[in-house]
Amino acid sequence: MRAYDFSPLYRSAVGFDRLATMLETAARTGEADGWPPYNIETTGENAYRIEIAVAGFKPDELNLEVKENLLTVTGRKTANDDTNARSFLHRGLAERDFERRFQLADYVIVTKADLVNGLLSIELNRELPEALKPRRIEIGTTAPMIEGRKTKAKAA
């Protein structure tokens, strides 16, 4: 992967430093192993779902944390004492620890997380504050002034 220099962006734009930092971080880490696999889908206008394949993990071995618009999902396997007693011909199921990070947009909050059939589903909603939501402004009509007094506007 190529390295990009974002220093011109820092010099000429104000307030975009967070975006450039996110791009630099994504270019550096890249999450090359791709494990565990995941899906991100939109379930509504302001609703999203992240599904992560975590087969073999129990709910108490998984941790979700949101801090400063960064959702971190970690899986830490507890030691299995029965693995020493088992003899594998092929061991293809990954039982390793993991950490996945997802950068959340402003006002996106995690509303729920469920573990069903080896899939961790994380529900997210974007909840804009009332001050940022579009609002309709009523257009009023005023009666024209004729000879120093108001006249009533006729309804169409």
C-alpha positions in Angstrom: 0.0 0.0 0.0 1.2 3.5 -0.8 1.9 6.1 1.9 0.2 9.4 1.5 1.4 12.7 2.8 -1.5 14.7 4.3 0.6 17.6 5.5 -0.7 19.9 2.7 -4.2 19.3 4.0 -3.2 20.3 7.5 -1.7 23.6 6.1 -4.7 24.6 4.0 -7.8 23.3 5.7 -9.2 24.1 9.2 -11.1 21.4 11.1 -10.3 18.5 8.8 -7.4 17.2 10.9 -9.6 14.4 12.4 -10.4 13.2 8.9 -6.8 13.2 7.8 -5.8 11.3 11.0 -8.5 8.7 10.3 -7.1 8.2 6.8 -3.6 7.9 8.1 -4.6 5.4 10.7 -6.5 3.3 8.2 -3.6 3.3 5.8 -1.2 2.2 8.5 -3.2 -0.5 10.2 -5.1 -2.0 7.3 -6.2 -5.0 9.4 -4.3 -7.3 7.0 -5.5 -10.6 8.5 -9.2 -9.9 8.0 -10.2 -12.0 11.0 -12.9 -12.2 12.2 -15.0 -11.5 9.1 -17.7 -8.9 9.5 -20.6 -7.3 7.6 -21.8 -3.7 7.9 -25.3 -3.0 6.6 -27.8 -0.3 6.7 -31.2 -1.3 8.1 -32.9 2.1 7.8 -32.4 5.7 7.0 -30.4 6.3 10.2 -29.9 2.7 11.4 -27.0 0.3 10.9 -25.9 -3.2 11.9 -22.5 -4.7 12.2 -22.3 -8.5 12.2 -19.1 -10.2 13.3 -18.5 -13.9 13.0 -17.3 -15.0 16.4 -18.1 -18.7 16.4 -16.7 -20.4 19.5 -16.8 -17.3 21.7 -19.0 -17.0 24.7 -20.7 -13.7 25.6 -18.4 -13.3 28.6 -15.3 -13.6 26.3 -16.4 -10.6 24.2 -16.2 -7.0 25.1 -17.7 -3.9 23.3 -16.5 -0.4 24.2 -17.3 3.0 22.6 -14.9 5.8 23.3 -14.7 9.1 21.3 -16.5 7.7 18.3 -14.4 4.5 18.2 -16.2 1.2 18.7 -13.8 -1.5 19.8 -14.8 -5.1 19.8 -12.4 -7.5 21.5 -12.5 -11.3 22.0 -10.4 -13.0 24.6 -10.6 -16.8 24.7 -10.4 -18.3 28.2 -7.9 -21.2 28.5 -9.5 -24.5 27.6 -8.1 -27.3 29.7 -9.7 -30.0 27.4 -7.5 -29.1 24.4 -4.6 -31.0 25.9 -6.7 -34.2 26.1 -7.9 -33.8 22.5 -5.9 -35.1 19.5 -6.5 -33.1 16.3 -5.9 -34.3 12.8 -6.6 -30.9 11.4 -7.2 -27.7 13.4 -8.9 -25.1 11.2 -11.1 -23.3 13.7 -9.4 -20.1 14.9 -9.6 -19.8 18.7 -7.4 -16.7 18.9 -7.9 -13.4 20.5 -9.0 -10.5 18.3 -9.6 -6.8 18.3 -11.8 -5.0 15.7 -12.2 -1.2 15.6 -14.9 0.7 13.8 -14.8 4.5 13.5 -18.3 5.9 14.1 -19.6 9.1 12.6 -20.8 11.9 14.9 -24.1 11.2 16.7 -24.0 7.4 16.0 -24.6 5.4 19.1 -24.7 1.7 19.9 -28.2 0.7 20.9 -27.9 -3.1 21.3 -25.7 -6.1 20.9 -26.7 -9.7 20.6 -24.8 -13.0 20.2 -26.9 -15.6 18.2 -25.5 -18.7 16.4 -21.9 -17.4 16.4 -22.8 -14.0 15.0 -22.4 -10.9 17.1 -24.9 -8.3 15.9 -24.4 -4.7 16.9 -27.2 -2.3 16.3 -26.4 1.4 15.8 -28.5 4.5 15.3 -27.7 8.0 14.2 -29.5 10.3 16.5 -29.2 14.0 15.5 -29.8 16.6 18.2 -32.9 18.7 17.6 -30.8 21.7 16.9 -29.2 19.9 13.9 -32.4 18.4 12.4 -33.9 20.3 9.5 -36.9 22.3 10.4 -39.6 23.9 8.4 -39.9 27.7 8.6 -43.4 29.1 8.0 -43.6 31.9 5.5 -46.0 34.6 6.7 -47.8 37.2 4.7 -48.2 40.8 5.7 -50.9 43.1 4.4 -49.6 45.9 2.1 -49.7 49.5 3.4 -52.2 51.7 1.6 -52.5 55.4 2.5 -51.0 54.8 6.0 -53.3 52.0 7.0 -53.2 48.2 6.6 -55.6 46.3 4.4 -56.5 42.7 4.8 -54.9 40.3 2.4 -57.4 38.3 0.4 -57.2 34.6 0.7 -56.8 32.8 -2.6 
